[in-house]
Structure formats: structure tokens, C-alpha cells
Amino acid sequence: MTATTAQAETRAADEPVLLQEHEGGILRLTLNRPAARNGLSEALISALHDAVAEAGASPAVRVVVIAANGPAFSAGHDLKEVTAHRGDADRGRAYFAWLMERCSAMMQAVVHCRKPVIAEVQGVASAAGCQLVASCDLAVAGAGARFCTPGVNIGLFCSTPMVALSRNVARKHAMEMLLTGEMMAADEAMRMGLVNRVVPDDGLTEATMALARTVASKSMATVATGKEAFYRQLEMPLEDAYAYASRVMVENMLIRDAEEGIGAFLEKRPPNWEDR
């Protein structure tokens, strides 16, 4: 290792693994392990979980954007951390179970967050990095972004990424990604439904923030109600889903912002949201 490399690694170790920035009700969470291709280390998983949970409870946050520094969005799990536990007495079983539980809890925190979460994807989103994109409510990708679930190439099927992926794209598309491990271009990811929009790389942040501002302009009470209902009804049979959604609509109609929004529409004026 050269002196220059050692100094760079020391500087990286001193920096926070997750950066936070607030802008007009939008919380930008930036994965900040560029030298490790933003691998989801124990520390980054924990920091992201805590930040998303706090954002969900904060009245100052209306939308969350998850972005990344460096040439990759996220290469997935930190395989150096994983491999370090191969020498444990149980060959790493307890650690692997703990790590998968922690990562799965973080992904679910994104889904269960009361605020919409948007992925801003540049570079490669691989394995658990692709899982993170799929777990977000919306995703905007730069034209140069790439997506893959390559675990099969190293003898490790991407089973946990599969959960989020299979809830975003058609079964055969998901299985193709999982069985081949091949890289997918941003345009193809949009065609399959993994991302919402593909924009020029140099306009990625601007496009993501524009989408975030649009979402942030809505009633947060309504958005929170709708996000929860969206994910819950997906797992229900059709008849149960309609019964549940009908109950949600009734409760939604009774909140202050629905009364205000309908009144504003009829009176042809902008609504004044109270987020309740």
C-alpha cells in the first residue's frame, strides 16, 4: 500500500458514511463510501436505517431522497466485512444471519417510512444496491446508470434483493436478472419498471429534486395515508384489497386536507394544506 493510498483510506474512515442535507422539506441522504463503491457496510446500513426512521417521524421532512457520492450508487453488501467472519467458529452463520436481518430491516424501514422515498441513481446499483433502489417508492436514474443482481456469478443467489425486485418488475424480468447476473442499462430498467425516469447524467440531481419538490407540494397527511395503503393492498386478494381501500378512502375523506383540497378545486384556488 502506498503512502497516498493509506492517507486516502484514513481520510475516508474519518468521514461520515451517510451525509444529510435539508432543502425546503426535502431530506437528501447521500451514501458516502465512494472508495468502497458505497458498499452497504454495517455502519452504513445502521446510519441509513436511523435516518429514514427519523425522517418518517419528523414534521420538517416531506420527502426523502437517497443519493450517492462517487462512481457507483451502491455495489451491495461489503464483501470484505462478510469475508472477515468466515473464520468464526460457526463459519460466520450467526454474523450472516444478523447482517441479513439488519439489512432487511433497513429496506423495510424505507417502505414503511411515512414520507415518500426517491432513489437518485448514478453509476452501478448492484445486488443489495439494486435492492435499495427497488425498495424506494420512486427512482430517477442517470442515463449511464446500470443495474444488476450478480450474486449467482459468485455462488450467492441474490435472495434478499429478490424480494424487492420481484415486487417491482414482472416475474420473468426478475428471474432473468437473478439467474443471469447480467448488467442492465438504465433505459431497460425503466422499461421493466425498476425506475421511473432516465435523464442525462449531468441533470440527474436537478431532475430528482424537481420530482421531489412536486411530491413535497402535496398534503403530507394524504401522501402518508396513500403510501401505507398502496403497500398493504398489494399483498391482499382482490376482494380484500377493495374492501380495505374503501375503508381508507372513507377515513381519508374525513381528514382536514381532503375537505380543503376538494373545496379548493371547486372554488378554483390553490389548496392550503395543514397536513392533517
C-alpha positions in Angstrom: 0.0 0.0 0.0 1.4 3.4 -0.9 1.5 6.3 1.4 -1.0 8.1 -0.8 -3.4 5.2 -0.7 -3.1 4.9 3.1 -3.8 8.6 3.6 -6.9 8.4 1.3 -8.2 5.4 3.3 -7.6 7.3 6.6 -9.5 10.3 5.3 -12.3 8.1 4.2 -12.5 6.4 7.6 -12.8 9.8 9.3 -15.8 10.9 7.1 -19.4 10.0 7.9 -20.7 7.1 5.9 -24.0 9.0 5.3 -24.4 12.7 4.6 -27.6 14.6 5.4 -28.8 17.8 3.8 -32.2 19.6 4.2 -33.7 21.7 1.4 -37.2 23.0 1.6 -38.7 20.0 3.3 -36.6 17.5 1.2 -34.0 15.4 3.1 -31.1 14.3 0.9 -29.3 11.2 2.3 -26.1 10.6 0.4 -24.2 7.3 0.7 -20.7 8.4 1.3 -18.3 5.5 0.9 -17.1 6.2 -2.7 -13.8 4.4 -2.3 -15.8 1.2 -1.4 -18.4 1.9 -4.2 -20.8 2.7 -1.4 -20.9 -0.9 -0.2 -23.6 -1.4 2.4 -21.4 -1.9 5.5 -22.7 -2.4 9.0 -22.2 1.3 9.7 -24.0 2.5 6.5 -26.9 0.1 7.0 -27.4 1.4 10.6 -27.0 5.1 9.6 -29.4 4.8 6.7 -32.0 2.9 8.9 -31.8 5.5 11.6 -32.0 8.5 9.2 -35.0 7.1 7.4 -36.8 6.3 10.6 -36.2 9.8 11.9 -37.3 11.4 8.7 -40.6 9.5 8.9 -41.3 11.0 12.3 -40.1 14.5 11.5 -42.7 17.1 10.6 -39.8 19.1 8.9 -39.3 16.3 6.3 -41.8 15.9 3.4 -39.7 13.8 1.0 -36.5 11.7 1.3 -34.0 11.4 -1.5 -31.3 8.7 -1.3 -28.3 9.6 -3.5 -24.7 8.6 -3.5 -21.2 10.0 -3.9 -18.7 8.6 -6.3 -18.9 6.5 -9.5 -21.4 3.9 -8.1 -24.7 4.2 -6.4 -24.0 1.1 -4.3 -22.2 -2.2 -5.1 -24.3 -4.0 -2.4 -23.0 -5.7 0.7 -19.5 -5.0 1.8 -17.9 -8.4 0.9 -14.7 -7.6 2.9 -16.8 -7.3 6.1 -18.6 -10.5 5.2 -15.5 -12.5 4.4 -13.8 -11.4 7.6 -16.3 -13.7 9.5 -15.5 -16.8 7.6 -13.0 -17.7 10.3 -15.6 -17.6 13.1 -16.3 -20.8 14.9 -19.6 -21.2 13.1 -18.1 -20.2 9.8 -19.9 -16.9 10.0 -23.5 -18.3 10.3 -24.5 -16.1 13.3 -23.0 -13.0 11.8 -24.6 -13.6 8.4 -28.0 -14.0 10.0 -27.5 -10.8 12.0 -26.4 -8.9 8.9 -29.2 -10.1 6.7 -31.7 -9.2 9.5 -30.3 -5.7 9.9 -30.2 -5.0 6.1 -33.8 -6.4 5.7 -35.0 -4.2 8.5 -33.4 -1.1 6.8 -35.1 -1.9 3.5 -38.4 -2.3 5.2 -37.9 1.0 7.0 -37.7 2.6 3.6 -41.0 1.0 2.6 -42.7 1.8 5.9 -41.5 5.4 6.1 -44.5 7.7 6.1 -42.6 10.0 3.8 -42.1 9.2 0.1 -38.5 8.0 -0.6 -36.9 8.6 -4.0 -33.7 6.9 -5.2 -31.3 9.1 -7.3 -29.2 6.6 -9.1 -25.9 7.2 -10.8 -23.4 4.5 -11.9 -24.0 0.9 -10.8 -26.7 -0.3 -8.4 -25.7 -3.9 -7.8 -27.1 -6.7 -5.5 -28.3 -5.0 -2.3 -27.7 -1.7 -4.0 -30.3 -2.7 -6.6 -32.5 -3.9 -3.8 -32.3 -0.4 -2.2 -33.4 1.2 -5.5 -36.3 -1.3 -5.7 -37.3 -0.6 -2.1 -37.7 3.1 -2.7 -41.1 4.5 -3.8 -39.7 6.2 -6.9 -36.4 6.1 -8.7 -34.7 8.5 -11.1 -31.6 7.2 -13.0 -28.9 8.9 -14.9 -28.5 7.6 -18.5 -25.3 5.9 -17.5 -26.7 4.0 -14.6 -26.6 0.2 -14.6 -28.5 -2.4 -12.5 -27.8 -6.0 -11.7 -28.3 -8.8 -9.2 -25.0 -10.6 -9.8 -24.8 -12.9 -6.8 -25.2 -16.0 -9.0 -21.8 -15.2 -10.5 -20.1 -15.7 -7.2 -22.2 -18.6 -5.9 -24.5 -16.5 -3.8 -28.1 -16.1 -5.2 -29.5 -12.6 -4.5 -32.3 -13.9 -2.4 -32.9 -10.8 -0.3 -32.7 -8.4 -3.3 -35.1 -10.7 -5.0 -37.8 -9.7 -2.5 -37.8 -6.1 -3.5 -37.0 -6.7 -7.2 -39.9 -9.2 -7.6 -42.3 -6.6 -6.2 -41.2 -4.0 -8.8 -40.9 -5.9 -12.1 -42.6 -8.8 -13.8 -41.6 -12.3 -12.7 -39.7 -13.3 -15.9 -37.8 -10.0 -15.8 -36.9 -10.5 -12.2 -35.8 -14.1 -12.8 -33.7 -13.1 -15.8 -31.8 -10.6 -13.7 -31.4 -13.1 -10.8 -30.4 -16.1 -13.0 -28.0 -14.4 -15.4 -26.5 -11.7 -13.1 -26.1 -9.6 -16.2 -25.9 -5.8 -16.1 -29.0 -3.9 -17.3 -28.9 -0.4 -18.8 -31.0 2.4 -17.4 -33.4 2.5 -20.3 -34.1 -1.2 -20.0 -34.6 -0.8 -16.2 -37.2 1.9 -16.9 -39.0 -0.3 -19.5 -39.2 -3.0 -16.9 -40.5 -0.7 -14.2 -37.5 -0.7 -11.9 -37.0 3.1 -12.3 -39.5 5.9 -13.2 -37.3 8.2 -15.3 -34.0 8.2 -17.1 -32.4 11.6 -17.5 -29.0 12.9 -18.7 -26.3 12.2 -16.1 -25.4 15.9 -15.7 -29.1 16.7 -15.0 -29.7 13.8 -12.5 -29.8 15.8 -9.3 -31.9 18.6 -10.8 -34.5 16.1 -12.2 -34.7 14.2 -8.9 -35.1 17.3 -6.9 -37.8 18.6 -9.3 -39.7 15.4 -8.8 -39.2 15.6 -5.0 -40.5 19.2 -4.9 -43.6 18.1 -6.8 -44.3 15.3 -4.3 -43.4 17.6 -1.4 -46.1 20.1 -2.5 -48.9 17.7 -1.7 -50.7 17.1 1.6 -48.4 15.0 3.7 -51.3 13.5 5.6 -52.8 12.3 2.3 -49.5 11.1 1.0 -48.8 9.1 4.2 -52.2 7.5 4.1 -51.8 6.6 0.4 -48.3 5.2 0.7 -49.3 2.9 3.5 -52.4 1.7 1.7 -50.5 1.1 -1.5 -48.1 -1.4 0.0 -50.7 -3.1 2.2 -53.2 -3.7 -0.6 -50.6 -5.2 -2.8 -50.4 -8.3 -0.6 -54.2 -8.8 -0.4 -56.6 -10.8 -2.6 -58.6 -8.5 -4.9 -61.8 -8.5 -2.9 -60.0 -7.8 0.4 -57.9 -5.1 -1.3 -61.1 -3.3 -2.4 -62.7 -3.6 1.0 -59.5 -2.3 2.7 -59.1 0.6 0.1 -62.7 1.6 0.6 -62.2 2.0 4.3 -59.0 4.0 3.7 -61.0 6.3 1.3 -63.7 6.9 3.9 -61.1 7.9 6.5 -59.2 10.0 4.0 -62.3 11.9 3.1 -62.8 12.9 6.7 -59.3 14.5 7.2 -59.0 18.2 7.1 -56.8 18.3 3.9 -59.3 16.4 1.9 -62.0 18.8 2.8 -59.7 21.7 1.9 -58.5 20.1 -1.3 -62.0 19.4 -2.6 -63.1 22.9 -1.6 -60.1 24.5 -3.3 -60.8 22.5 -6.5 -64.4 23.6 -6.6 -63.5 27.2 -5.9 -60.7 27.1 -8.4 -58.0 28.2 -6.0 -54.7 26.6 -4.7 -55.2 24.4 -1.6 -53.8 25.5 1.8 -52.6 22.2 3.3 -52.5 21.7 7.0 -51.0 18.2 6.8 -53.8 16.8 8.9 
